[in-house]
């Protein structure tokens, strides 16, 4: 099985343990992850408080990248 995987910005910092666990469980289950090329932060922490339209646009841009991949998506972003 192959899924598009959006780890989110926190995967490399505050949610590193969540990221590593998600990848380890997927690997153990034979699930392959493919990150969308050049995904962007969804802006959940700041954009949502400053500009609602921007926060929707950031998420939409990532969803379009996944749609182009033709895969279902898995998200483990802590935010």
mmCIF file of the N, C-alpha and C atoms, coordinates in Angstrom:
data_MODEL
# 
_entry.id   MODEL 
# 
loop_
_atom_site.group_PDB 
_atom_site.id 
_atom_site.type_symbol 
_atom_site.label_atom_id 
_atom_site.label_alt_id 
_atom_site.label_comp_id 
_atom_site.label_asym_id 
_atom_site.label_entity_id 
_atom_site.label_seq_id 
_atom_site.pdbx_PDB_ins_code 
_atom_site.Cartn_x 
_atom_site.Cartn_y 
_atom_site.Cartn_z 
_atom_site.occupancy 
_atom_site.B_iso_or_equiv 
_atom_site.pdbx_formal_charge 
_atom_site.auth_seq_id 
_atom_site.auth_comp_id 
_atom_site.auth_asym_id 
_atom_site.auth_atom_id 
_atom_site.pdbx_PDB_model_num 
ATOM 1   N N  . UNK A 1 1  ? 0.839  -1.185 0.000  1.00 0.00 ? 1  UNK A N  1 
ATOM 2   C CA . UNK A 1 1  ? 0.000  0.000  0.000  1.00 0.00 ? 1  UNK A CA 1 
ATOM 3   C C  . UNK A 1 1  ? 0.880  1.243  0.000  1.00 0.00 ? 1  UNK A C  1 
ATOM 4   N N  . UNK A 1 2  ? 0.455  2.238  -0.734 1.00 0.00 ? 2  UNK A N  1 
ATOM 5   C CA . UNK A 1 2  ? 1.202  3.490  -0.801 1.00 0.00 ? 2  UNK A CA 1 
ATOM 6   C C  . UNK A 1 2  ? 0.255  4.650  -0.550 1.00 0.00 ? 2  UNK A C  1 
ATOM 7   N N  . UNK A 1 3  ? 0.699  5.569  0.291  1.00 0.00 ? 3  UNK A N  1 
ATOM 8   C CA . UNK A 1 3  ? -0.088 6.749  0.638  1.00 0.00 ? 3  UNK A CA 1 
ATOM 9   C C  . UNK A 1 3  ? 0.775  7.995  0.523  1.00 0.00 ? 3  UNK A C  1 
ATOM 10  N N  . UNK A 1 4  ? 0.145  9.098  0.165  1.00 0.00 ? 4  UNK A N  1 
ATOM 11  C CA . UNK A 1 4  ? 0.796  10.396 0.294  1.00 0.00 ? 4  UNK A CA 1 
ATOM 12  C C  . UNK A 1 4  ? 0.865  10.682 1.784  1.00 0.00 ? 4  UNK A C  1 
ATOM 13  N N  . UNK A 1 5  ? 1.984  11.223 2.227  1.00 0.00 ? 5  UNK A N  1 
ATOM 14  C CA . UNK A 1 5  ? 2.172  11.454 3.658  1.00 0.00 ? 5  UNK A CA 1 
ATOM 15  C C  . UNK A 1 5  ? 2.573  12.898 3.918  1.00 0.00 ? 5  UNK A C  1 
ATOM 16  N N  . UNK A 1 6  ? 1.743  13.595 4.673  1.00 0.00 ? 6  UNK A N  1 
ATOM 17  C CA . UNK A 1 6  ? 2.037  14.967 5.071  1.00 0.00 ? 6  UNK A CA 1 
ATOM 18  C C  . UNK A 1 6  ? 2.453  14.945 6.542  1.00 0.00 ? 6  UNK A C  1 
ATOM 19  N N  . UNK A 1 7  ? 3.751  15.054 6.818  1.00 0.00 ? 7  UNK A N  1 
ATOM 20  C CA . UNK A 1 7  ? 4.209  14.988 8.208  1.00 0.00 ? 7  UNK A CA 1 
ATOM 21  C C  . UNK A 1 7  ? 4.004  16.290 8.978  1.00 0.00 ? 7  UNK A C  1 
ATOM 22  N N  . UNK A 1 8  ? 3.997  17.405 8.278  1.00 0.00 ? 8  UNK A N  1 
ATOM 23  C CA . UNK A 1 8  ? 3.862  18.706 8.930  1.00 0.00 ? 8  UNK A CA 1 
ATOM 24  C C  . UNK A 1 8  ? 5.190  19.206 9.472  1.00 0.00 ? 8  UNK A C  1 
ATOM 25  N N  . UNK A 1 9  ? 5.249  20.493 9.701  1.00 0.00 ? 9  UNK A N  1 
ATOM 26  C CA . UNK A 1 9  ? 6.487  21.139 10.154 1.00 0.00 ? 9  UNK A CA 1 
ATOM 27  C C  . UNK A 1 9  ? 6.966  20.636 11.512 1.00 0.00 ? 9  UNK A C  1 
ATOM 28  N N  . UNK A 1 10 ? 6.036  20.314 12.374 1.00 0.00 ? 10 UNK A N  1 
ATOM 29  C CA . UNK A 1 10 ? 6.424  19.901 13.720 1.00 0.00 ? 10 UNK A CA 1 
ATOM 30  C C  . UNK A 1 10 ? 7.082  18.530 13.751 1.00 0.00 ? 10 UNK A C  1 
ATOM 31  N N  . UNK A 1 11 ? 7.050  17.793 12.634 1.00 0.00 ? 11 UNK A N  1 
ATOM 32  C CA . UNK A 1 11 ? 7.679  16.470 12.573 1.00 0.00 ? 11 UNK A CA 1 
ATOM 33  C C  . UNK A 1 11 ? 9.191  16.547 12.782 1.00 0.00 ? 11 UNK A C  1 
ATOM 34  N N  . UNK A 1 12 ? 9.761  17.675 12.460 1.00 0.00 ? 12 UNK A N  1 
ATOM 35  C CA . UNK A 1 12 ? 11.204 17.836 12.631 1.00 0.00 ? 12 UNK A CA 1 
ATOM 36  C C  . UNK A 1 12 ? 11.564 18.544 13.935 1.00 0.00 ? 12 UNK A C  1 
ATOM 37  N N  . UNK A 1 13 ? 10.560 18.836 14.755 1.00 0.00 ? 13 UNK A N  1 
ATOM 38  C CA . UNK A 1 13 ? 10.864 19.547 16.001 1.00 0.00 ? 13 UNK A CA 1 
ATOM 39  C C  . UNK A 1 13 ? 10.034 18.994 17.159 1.00 0.00 ? 13 UNK A C  1 
ATOM 40  N N  . UNK A 1 14 ? 8.992  19.682 17.526 1.00 0.00 ? 14 UNK A N  1 
ATOM 41  C CA . UNK A 1 14 ? 8.243  19.341 18.741 1.00 0.00 ? 14 UNK A CA 1 
ATOM 42  C C  . UNK A 1 14 ? 7.483  18.025 18.675 1.00 0.00 ? 14 UNK A C  1 
ATOM 43  N N  . UNK A 1 15 ? 7.213  17.521 17.480 1.00 0.00 ? 15 UNK A N  1 
ATOM 44  C CA . UNK A 1 15 ? 6.477  16.247 17.358 1.00 0.00 ? 15 UNK A CA 1 
ATOM 45  C C  . UNK A 1 15 ? 7.329  15.164 16.697 1.00 0.00 ? 15 UNK A C  1 
ATOM 46  N N  . UNK A 1 16 ? 8.622  15.255 16.895 1.00 0.00 ? 16 UNK A N  1 
ATOM 47  C CA . UNK A 1 16 ? 9.536  14.268 16.287 1.00 0.00 ? 16 UNK A CA 1 
ATOM 48  C C  . UNK A 1 16 ? 9.175  12.843 16.695 1.00 0.00 ? 16 UNK A C  1 
ATOM 49  N N  . UNK A 1 17 ? 8.802  12.650 17.963 1.00 0.00 ? 17 UNK A N  1 
ATOM 50  C CA . UNK A 1 17 ? 8.433  11.302 18.434 1.00 0.00 ? 17 UNK A CA 1 
ATOM 51  C C  . UNK A 1 17 ? 7.206  10.771 17.699 1.00 0.00 ? 17 UNK A C  1 
ATOM 52  N N  . UNK A 1 18 ? 6.235  11.626 17.433 1.00 0.00 ? 18 UNK A N  1 
ATOM 53  C CA . UNK A 1 18 ? 5.042  11.237 16.693 1.00 0.00 ? 18 UNK A CA 1 
ATOM 54  C C  . UNK A 1 18 ? 5.408  10.847 15.263 1.00 0.00 ? 18 UNK A C  1 
ATOM 55  N N  . UNK A 1 19 ? 6.266  11.626 14.640 1.00 0.00 ? 19 UNK A N  1 
ATOM 56  C CA . UNK A 1 19 ? 6.718  11.348 13.280 1.00 0.00 ? 19 UNK A CA 1 
ATOM 57  C C  . UNK A 1 19 ? 7.427  9.994  13.208 1.00 0.00 ? 19 UNK A C  1 
ATOM 58  N N  . UNK A 1 20 ? 8.392  9.780  14.102 1.00 0.00 ? 20 UNK A N  1 
ATOM 59  C CA . UNK A 1 20 ? 9.146  8.527  14.087 1.00 0.00 ? 20 UNK A CA 1 
ATOM 60  C C  . UNK A 1 20 ? 8.249  7.321  14.342 1.00 0.00 ? 20 UNK A C  1 
ATOM 61  N N  . UNK A 1 21 ? 7.304  7.458  15.252 1.00 0.00 ? 21 UNK A N  1 
ATOM 62  C CA . UNK A 1 21 ? 6.359  6.372  15.543 1.00 0.00 ? 21 UNK A CA 1 
ATOM 63  C C  . UNK A 1 21 ? 5.476  6.068  14.345 1.00 0.00 ? 21 UNK A C  1 
ATOM 64  N N  . UNK A 1 22 ? 4.982  7.105  13.692 1.00 0.00 ? 22 UNK A N  1 
ATOM 65  C CA . UNK A 1 22 ? 4.116  6.927  12.528 1.00 0.00 ? 22 UNK A CA 1 
ATOM 66  C C  . UNK A 1 22 ? 4.847  6.197  11.413 1.00 0.00 ? 22 UNK A C  1 
ATOM 67  N N  . UNK A 1 23 ? 6.062  6.612  11.145 1.00 0.00 ? 23 UNK A N  1 
ATOM 68  C CA . UNK A 1 23 ? 6.858  5.981  10.088 1.00 0.00 ? 23 UNK A CA 1 
ATOM 69  C C  . UNK A 1 23 ? 7.181  4.535  10.453 1.00 0.00 ? 23 UNK A C  1 
ATOM 70  N N  . UNK A 1 24 ? 7.512  4.276  11.721 1.00 0.00 ? 24 UNK A N  1 
ATOM 71  C CA . UNK A 1 24 ? 7.843  2.915  12.157 1.00 0.00 ? 24 UNK A CA 1 
ATOM 72  C C  . UNK A 1 24 ? 6.638  1.976  12.053 1.00 0.00 ? 24 UNK A C  1 
ATOM 73  N N  . UNK A 1 25 ? 5.481  2.440  12.466 1.00 0.00 ? 25 UNK A N  1 
ATOM 74  C CA . UNK A 1 25 ? 4.269  1.612  12.377 1.00 0.00 ? 25 UNK A CA 1 
ATOM 75  C C  . UNK A 1 25 ? 3.911  1.348  10.917 1.00 0.00 ? 25 UNK A C  1 
ATOM 76  N N  . UNK A 1 26 ? 3.997  2.376  10.086 1.00 0.00 ? 26 UNK A N  1 
ATOM 77  C CA . UNK A 1 26 ? 3.699  2.191  8.661  1.00 0.00 ? 26 UNK A CA 1 
ATOM 78  C C  . UNK A 1 26 ? 4.637  1.158  8.048  1.00 0.00 ? 26 UNK A C  1 
ATOM 79  N N  . UNK A 1 27 ? 5.903  1.271  8.356  1.00 0.00 ? 27 UNK A N  1 
ATOM 80  C CA . UNK A 1 27 ? 6.892  0.332  7.819  1.00 0.00 ? 27 UNK A CA 1 
ATOM 81  C C  . UNK A 1 27 ? 6.575  -1.098 8.268  1.00 0.00 ? 27 UNK A C  1 
ATOM 82  N N  . UNK A 1 28 ? 6.236  -1.256 9.544  1.00 0.00 ? 28 UNK A N  1 
ATOM 83  C CA . UNK A 1 28 ? 5.919  -2.583 10.081 1.00 0.00 ? 28 UNK A CA 1 
ATOM 84  C C  . UNK A 1 28 ? 4.684  -3.184 9.416  1.00 0.00 ? 28 UNK A C  1 
ATOM 85  N N  . UNK A 1 29 ? 3.772  -2.330 8.978  1.00 0.00 ? 29 UNK A N  1 
ATOM 86  C CA . UNK A 1 29 ? 2.545  -2.792 8.322  1.00 0.00 ? 29 UNK A CA 1 
ATOM 87  C C  . UNK A 1 29 ? 2.689  -2.902 6.797  1.00 0.00 ? 29 UNK A C  1 
ATOM 88  N N  . UNK A 1 30 ? 3.876  -2.588 6.301  1.00 0.00 ? 30 UNK A N  1 
ATOM 89  C CA . UNK A 1 30 ? 4.107  -2.669 4.865  1.00 0.00 ? 30 UNK A CA 1 
ATOM 90  C C  . UNK A 1 30 ? 3.513  -1.515 4.081  1.00 0.00 ? 30 UNK A C  1 
ATOM 91  N N  . UNK A 1 31 ? 3.327  -0.393 4.752  1.00 0.00 ? 31 UNK A N  1 
ATOM 92  C CA . UNK A 1 31 ? 2.769  0.798  4.108  1.00 0.00 ? 31 UNK A CA 1 
ATOM 93  C C  . UNK A 1 31 ? 3.915  1.701  3.669  1.00 0.00 ? 31 UNK A C  1 
ATOM 94  N N  . UNK A 1 32 ? 3.852  2.133  2.429  1.00 0.00 ? 32 UNK A N  1 
ATOM 95  C CA . UNK A 1 32 ? 4.858  3.037  1.892  1.00 0.00 ? 32 UNK A CA 1 
ATOM 96  C C  . UNK A 1 32 ? 4.310  4.458  1.894  1.00 0.00 ? 32 UNK A C  1 
ATOM 97  N N  . UNK A 1 33 ? 5.128  5.392  2.356  1.00 0.00 ? 33 UNK A N  1 
ATOM 98  C CA . UNK A 1 33 ? 4.756  6.800  2.361  1.00 0.00 ? 33 UNK A CA 1 
ATOM 99  C C  . UNK A 1 33 ? 5.513  7.548  1.268  1.00 0.00 ? 33 UNK A C  1 
ATOM 100 N N  . UNK A 1 34 ? 4.850  8.472  0.624  1.00 0.00 ? 34 UNK A N  1 
ATOM 101 C CA . UNK A 1 34 ? 5.475  9.368  -0.345 1.00 0.00 ? 34 UNK A CA 1 
ATOM 102 C C  . UNK A 1 34 ? 5.071  10.788 0.029  1.00 0.00 ? 34 UNK A C  1 
ATOM 103 N N  . UNK A 1 35 ? 6.046  11.597 0.395  1.00 0.00 ? 35 UNK A N  1 
ATOM 104 C CA . UNK A 1 35 ? 5.744  12.992 0.747  1.00 0.00 ? 35 UNK A CA 1 
ATOM 105 C C  . UNK A 1 35 ? 5.514  13.800 -0.526 1.00 0.00 ? 35 UNK A C  1 
ATOM 106 N N  . UNK A 1 36 ? 4.502  14.649 -0.513 1.00 0.00 ? 36 UNK A N  1 
ATOM 107 C CA . UNK A 1 36 ? 4.285  15.523 -1.670 1.00 0.00 ? 36 UNK A CA 1 
ATOM 108 C C  . UNK A 1 36 ? 5.504  16.434 -1.849 1.00 0.00 ? 36 UNK A C  1 
ATOM 109 N N  . UNK A 1 37 ? 5.903  16.628 -3.102 1.00 0.00 ? 37 UNK A N  1 
ATOM 110 C CA . UNK A 1 37 ? 7.051  17.499 -3.356 1.00 0.00 ? 37 UNK A CA 1 
ATOM 111 C C  . UNK A 1 37 ? 6.751  18.929 -2.940 1.00 0.00 ? 37 UNK A C  1 
ATOM 112 N N  . UNK A 1 38 ? 7.716  19.514 -2.289 1.00 0.00 ? 38 UNK A N  1 
ATOM 113 C CA . UNK A 1 38 ? 7.659  20.932 -1.908 1.00 0.00 ? 38 UNK A CA 1 
ATOM 114 C C  . UNK A 1 38 ? 6.391  21.299 -1.137 1.00 0.00 ? 38 UNK A C  1 
ATOM 115 N N  . UNK A 1 39 ? 5.953  20.402 -0.230 1.00 0.00 ? 39 UNK A N  1 
ATOM 116 C CA . UNK A 1 39 ? 4.786  20.748 0.580  1.00 0.00 ? 39 UNK A CA 1 
ATOM 117 C C  . UNK A 1 39 ? 5.150  21.950 1.448  1.00 0.00 ? 39 UNK A C  1 
ATOM 118 N N  . UNK A 1 40 ? 4.150  22.664 1.885  1.00 0.00 ? 40 UNK A N  1 
ATOM 119 C CA . UNK A 1 40 ? 4.404  23.850 2.709  1.00 0.00 ? 40 UNK A CA 1 
ATOM 120 C C  . UNK A 1 40 ? 3.720  23.704 4.057  1.00 0.00 ? 40 UNK A C  1 
ATOM 121 N N  . UNK A 1 41 ? 4.223  24.459 4.988  1.00 0.00 ? 41 UNK A N  1 
ATOM 122 C CA . UNK A 1 41 ? 3.596  24.510 6.307  1.00 0.00 ? 41 UNK A CA 1 
ATOM 123 C C  . UNK A 1 41 ? 2.160  24.989 6.124  1.00 0.00 ? 41 UNK A C  1 
ATOM 124 N N  . UNK A 1 42 ? 1.258  24.388 6.870  1.00 0.00 ? 42 UNK A N  1 
ATOM 125 C CA . UNK A 1 42 ? -0.144 24.801 6.734  1.00 0.00 ? 42 UNK A CA 1 
ATOM 126 C C  . UNK A 1 42 ? -0.440 26.076 7.527  1.00 0.00 ? 42 UNK A C  1 
ATOM 127 N N  . UNK A 1 43 ? 0.523  26.546 8.303  1.00 0.00 ? 43 UNK A N  1 
ATOM 128 C CA . UNK A 1 43 ? 0.358  27.802 9.012  1.00 0.00 ? 43 UNK A CA 1 
ATOM 129 C C  . UNK A 1 43 ? -0.582 27.734 10.199 1.00 0.00 ? 43 UNK A C  1 
ATOM 130 N N  . UNK A 1 44 ? -0.815 26.542 10.698 1.00 0.00 ? 44 UNK A N  1 
ATOM 131 C CA . UNK A 1 44 ? -1.817 26.371 11.741 1.00 0.00 ? 44 UNK A CA 1 
ATOM 132 C C  . UNK A 1 44 ? -1.581 27.242 12.971 1.00 0.00 ? 44 UNK A C  1 
ATOM 133 N N  . UNK A 1 45 ? -0.345 27.443 13.329 1.00 0.00 ? 45 UNK A N  1 
ATOM 134 C CA . UNK A 1 45 ? -0.104 28.203 14.551 1.00 0.00 ? 45 UNK A CA 1 
ATOM 135 C C  . UNK A 1 45 ? -0.252 29.704 14.376 1.00 0.00 ? 45 UNK A C  1 
ATOM 136 N N  . UNK A 1 46 ? 0.230  30.240 13.272 1.00 0.00 ? 46 UNK A N  1 
ATOM 137 C CA . UNK A 1 46 ? 0.179  31.691 13.110 1.00 0.00 ? 46 UNK A CA 1 
ATOM 138 C C  . UNK A 1 46 ? -0.826 32.152 12.067 1.00 0.00 ? 46 UNK A C  1 
ATOM 139 N N  . UNK A 1 47 ? -0.845 31.504 10.929 1.00 0.00 ? 47 UNK A N  1 
ATOM 140 C CA . UNK A 1 47 ? -1.713 31.968 9.840  1.00 0.00 ? 47 UNK A CA 1 
ATOM 141 C C  . UNK A 1 47 ? -3.181 31.956 10.239 1.00 0.00 ? 47 UNK A C  1 
ATOM 142 N N  . UNK A 1 48 ? -3.581 30.980 11.018 1.00 0.00 ? 48 UNK A N  1 
ATOM 143 C CA . UNK A 1 48 ? -4.987 30.891 11.419 1.00 0.00 ? 48 UNK A CA 1 
ATOM 144 C C  . UNK A 1 48 ? -5.402 32.074 12.298 1.00 0.00 ? 48 UNK A C  1 
ATOM 145 N N  . UNK A 1 49 ? -4.461 32.608 13.036 1.00 0.00 ? 49 UNK A N  1 
ATOM 146 C CA . UNK A 1 49 ? -4.782 33.733 13.911 1.00 0.00 ? 49 UNK A CA 1 
ATOM 147 C C  . UNK A 1 49 ? -4.688 35.074 13.195 1.00 0.00 ? 49 UNK A C  1 
ATOM 148 N N  . UNK A 1 50 ? -3.890 35.126 12.137 1.00 0.00 ? 50 UNK A N  1 
ATOM 149 C CA . UNK A 1 50 ? -3.639 36.394 11.458 1.00 0.00 ? 50 UNK A CA 1 
ATOM 150 C C  . UNK A 1 50 ? -4.500 36.568 10.212 1.00 0.00 ? 50 UNK A C  1 
ATOM 151 N N  . UNK A 1 51 ? -4.611 35.500 9.411  1.00 0.00 ? 51 UNK A N  1 
ATOM 152 C CA . UNK A 1 51 ? -5.296 35.625 8.131  1.00 0.00 ? 51 UNK A CA 1 
ATOM 153 C C  . UNK A 1 51 ? -5.988 34.303 7.793  1.00 0.00 ? 51 UNK A C  1 
ATOM 154 N N  . UNK A 1 52 ? -7.277 34.264 8.007  1.00 0.00 ? 52 UNK A N  1 
ATOM 155 C CA . UNK A 1 52 ? -8.041 33.031 7.789  1.00 0.00 ? 52 UNK A CA 1 
ATOM 156 C C  . UNK A 1 52 ? -7.946 32.550 6.347  1.00 0.00 ? 52 UNK A C  1 
ATOM 157 N N  . UNK A 1 53 ? -8.018 33.467 5.394  1.00 0.00 ? 53 UNK A N  1 
ATOM 158 C CA . UNK A 1 53 ? -7.924 33.081 3.977  1.00 0.00 ? 53 UNK A CA 1 
ATOM 159 C C  . UNK A 1 53 ? -6.562 32.473 3.651  1.00 0.00 ? 53 UNK A C  1 
ATOM 160 N N  . UNK A 1 54 ? -5.500 33.024 4.221  1.00 0.00 ? 54 UNK A N  1 
ATOM 161 C CA . UNK A 1 54 ? -4.165 32.480 4.013  1.00 0.00 ? 54 UNK A CA 1 
ATOM 162 C C  . UNK A 1 54 ? -4.085 31.050 4.555  1.00 0.00 ? 54 UNK A C  1 
ATOM 163 N N  . UNK A 1 55 ? -4.642 30.828 5.736  1.00 0.00 ? 55 UNK A N  1 
ATOM 164 C CA . UNK A 1 55 ? -4.579 29.488 6.318  1.00 0.00 ? 55 UNK A CA 1 
ATOM 165 C C  . UNK A 1 55 ? -5.305 28.471 5.437  1.00 0.00 ? 55 UNK A C  1 
ATOM 166 N N  . UNK A 1 56 ? -6.425 28.866 4.854  1.00 0.00 ? 56 UNK A N  1 
ATOM 167 C CA . UNK A 1 56 ? -7.145 27.969 3.945  1.00 0.00 ? 56 UNK A CA 1 
ATOM 168 C C  . UNK A 1 56 ? -6.345 27.730 2.663  1.00 0.00 ? 56 UNK A C  1 
ATOM 169 N N  . UNK A 1 57 ? -5.697 28.766 2.169  1.00 0.00 ? 57 UNK A N  1 
ATOM 170 C CA . UNK A 1 57 ? -4.908 28.656 0.938  1.00 0.00 ? 57 UNK A CA 1 
ATOM 171 C C  . UNK A 1 57 ? -3.712 27.734 1.116  1.00 0.00 ? 57 UNK A C  1 
ATOM 172 N N  . UNK A 1 58 ? -3.055 27.809 2.266  1.00 0.00 ? 58 UNK A N  1 
ATOM 173 C CA . UNK A 1 58 ? -1.897 26.954 2.518  1.00 0.00 ? 58 UNK A CA 1 
ATOM 174 C C  . UNK A 1 58 ? -2.308 25.481 2.548  1.00 0.00 ? 58 UNK A C  1 
ATOM 175 N N  . UNK A 1 59 ? -3.398 25.198 3.217  1.00 0.00 ? 59 UNK A N  1 
ATOM 176 C CA . UNK A 1 59 ? -3.891 23.817 3.269  1.00 0.00 ? 59 UNK A CA 1 
ATOM 177 C C  . UNK A 1 59 ? -4.333 23.345 1.888  1.00 0.00 ? 59 UNK A C  1 
ATOM 178 N N  . UNK A 1 60 ? -5.011 24.205 1.156  1.00 0.00 ? 60 UNK A N  1 
ATOM 179 C CA . UNK A 1 60 ? -5.490 23.850 -0.184 1.00 0.00 ? 60 UNK A CA 1 
ATOM 180 C C  . UNK A 1 60 ? -4.328 23.546 -1.123 1.00 0.00 ? 60 UNK A C  1 
ATOM 181 N N  . UNK A 1 61 ? -3.253 24.301 -1.021 1.00 0.00 ? 61 UNK A N  1 
ATOM 182 C CA . UNK A 1 61 ? -2.087 24.067 -1.876 1.00 0.00 ? 61 UNK A CA 1 
ATOM 183 C C  . UNK A 1 61 ? -1.517 22.673 -1.638 1.00 0.00 ? 61 UNK A C  1 
ATOM 184 N N  . UNK A 1 62 ? -1.448 22.260 -0.380 1.00 0.00 ? 62 UNK A N  1 
ATOM 185 C CA . UNK A 1 62 ? -0.953 20.916 -0.064 1.00 0.00 ? 62 UNK A CA 1 
ATOM 186 C C  . UNK A 1 62 ? -1.916 19.845 -0.557 1.00 0.00 ? 62 UNK A C  1 
ATOM 187 N N  . UNK A 1 63 ? -3.200 20.081 -0.413 1.00 0.00 ? 63 UNK A N  1 
ATOM 188 C CA . UNK A 1 63 ? -4.186 19.106 -0.886 1.00 0.00 ? 63 UNK A CA 1 
ATOM 189 C C  . UNK A 1 63 ? -4.126 18.942 -2.406 1.00 0.00 ? 63 UNK A C  1 
ATOM 190 N N  . UNK A 1 64 ? -3.883 20.017 -3.126 1.00 0.00 ? 64 UNK A N  1 
ATOM 191 C CA . UNK A 1 64 ? -3.750 19.929 -4.581 1.00 0.00 ? 64 UNK A CA 1 
ATOM 192 C C  . UNK A 1 64 ? -2.523 19.112 -4.985 1.00 0.00 ? 64 UNK A C  1 
ATOM 193 N N  . UNK A 1 65 ? -1.433 19.270 -4.248 1.00 0.00 ? 65 UNK A N  1 
ATOM 194 C CA . UNK A 1 65 ? -0.231 18.478 -4.533 1.00 0.00 ? 65 UNK A CA 1 
ATOM 195 C C  . UNK A 1 65 ? -0.510 16.990 -4.333 1.00 0.00 ? 65 UNK A C  1 
ATOM 196 N N  . UNK A 1 66 ? -1.254 16.671 -3.292 1.00 0.00 ? 66 UNK A N  1 
ATOM 197 C CA . UNK A 1 66 ? -1.592 15.274 -3.036 1.00 0.00 ? 66 UNK A CA 1 
ATOM 198 C C  . UNK A 1 66 ? -2.544 14.757 -4.107 1.00 0.00 ? 66 UNK A C  1 
ATOM 199 N N  . UNK A 1 67 ? -3.495 15.575 -4.509 1.00 0.00 ? 67 UNK A N  1 
ATOM 200 C CA . UNK A 1 67 ? -4.430 15.156 -5.559 1.00 0.00 ? 67 UNK A CA 1 
ATOM 201 C C  . UNK A 1 67 ? -3.673 14.791 -6.830 1.00 0.00 ? 67 UNK A C  1 
ATOM 202 N N  . UNK A 1 68 ? -2.660 15.578 -7.168 1.00 0.00 ? 68 UNK A N  1 
ATOM 203 C CA . UNK A 1 68 ? -1.856 15.308 -8.357 1.00 0.00 ? 68 UNK A CA 1 
ATOM 204 C C  . UNK A 1 68 ? -1.086 13.993 -8.240 1.00 0.00 ? 68 UNK A C  1 
ATOM 205 N N  . UNK A 1 69 ? -0.836 13.537 -7.013 1.00 0.00 ? 69 UNK A N  1 
ATOM 206 C CA . UNK A 1 69 ? -0.131 12.273 -6.804 1.00 0.00 ? 69 UNK A CA 1 
ATOM 207 C C  . UNK A 1 69 ? -1.045 11.073 -7.044 1.00 0.00 ? 69 UNK A C  1 
ATOM 208 N N  . UNK A 1 70 ? -2.353 11.299 -6.957 1.00 0.00 ? 70 UNK A N  1 
ATOM 209 C CA . UNK A 1 70 ? -3.304 10.214 -7.165 1.00 0.00 ? 70 UNK A CA 1 
ATOM 210 C C  . UNK A 1 70 ? -3.342 9.207  -6.025 1.00 0.00 ? 70 UNK A C  1 
ATOM 211 N N  . UNK A 1 71 ? -3.002 9.647  -4.828 1.00 0.00 ? 71 UNK A N  1 
ATOM 212 C CA . UNK A 1 71 ? -2.971 8.756  -3.664 1.00 0.00 ? 71 UNK A CA 1 
ATOM 213 C C  . UNK A 1 71 ? -3.875 9.292  -2.555 1.00 0.00 ? 71 UNK A C  1 
ATOM 214 N N  . UNK A 1 72 ? -4.332 8.406  -1.697 1.00 0.00 ? 72 UNK A N  1 
ATOM 215 C CA . UNK A 1 72 ? -4.989 8.844  -0.474 1.00 0.00 ? 72 UNK A CA 1 
ATOM 216 C C  . UNK A 1 72 ? -3.917 9.415  0.444  1.00 0.00 ? 72 UNK A C  1 
ATOM 217 N N  . UNK A 1 73 ? -4.307 10.267 1.375  1.00 0.00 ? 73 UNK A N  1 
ATOM 218 C CA . UNK A 1 73 ? -3.340 10.954 2.209  1.00 0.00 ? 73 UNK A CA 1 
ATOM 219 C C  . UNK A 1 73 ? -3.431 10.544 3.672  1.00 0.00 ? 73 UNK A C  1 
ATOM 220 N N  . UNK A 1 74 ? -2.259 10.458 4.290  1.00 0.00 ? 74 UNK A N  1 
ATOM 221 C CA . UNK A 1 74 ? -2.128 10.248 5.733  1.00 0.00 ? 74 UNK A CA 1 
ATOM 222 C C  . UNK A 1 74 ? -1.491 11.504 6.303  1.00 0.00 ? 74 UNK A C  1 
ATOM 223 N N  . UNK A 1 75 ? -2.022 11.983 7.419  1.00 0.00 ? 75 UNK A N  1 
ATOM 224 C CA . UNK A 1 75 ? -1.489 13.173 8.081  1.00 0.00 ? 75 UNK A CA 1 
ATOM 225 C C  . UNK A 1 75 ? -1.209 12.836 9.530  1.00 0.00 ? 75 UNK A C  1 
ATOM 226 N N  . UNK A 1 76 ? -0.015 13.180 9.979  1.00 0.00 ? 76 UNK A N  1 
ATOM 227 C CA . UNK A 1 76 ? 0.289  12.974 11.397 1.00 0.00 ? 76 UNK A CA 1 
ATOM 228 C C  . UNK A 1 76 ? 0.743  14.260 12.066 1.00 0.00 ? 76 UNK A C  1 
ATOM 229 N N  . UNK A 1 77 ? 0.522  15.358 11.405 1.00 0.00 ? 77 UNK A N  1 
ATOM 230 C CA . UNK A 1 77 ? 0.928  16.650 11.963 1.00 0.00 ? 77 UNK A CA 1 
ATOM 231 C C  . UNK A 1 77 ? 0.259  16.866 13.318 1.00 0.00 ? 77 UNK A C  1 
ATOM 232 N N  . UNK A 1 78 ? 1.048  17.244 14.283 1.00 0.00 ? 78 UNK A N  1 
ATOM 233 C CA . UNK A 1 78 ? 0.527  17.450 15.634 1.00 0.00 ? 78 UNK A CA 1 
ATOM 234 C C  . UNK A 1 78 ? -0.363 18.681 15.740 1.00 0.00 ? 78 UNK A C  1 
ATOM 235 N N  . UNK A 1 79 ? -0.273 19.571 14.770 1.00 0.00 ? 79 UNK A N  1 
ATOM 236 C CA . UNK A 1 79 ? -1.075 20.780 14.812 1.00 0.00 ? 79 UNK A CA 1 
ATOM 237 C C  . UNK A 1 79 ? -2.309 20.638 13.966 1.00 0.00 ? 79 UNK A C  1 
# 
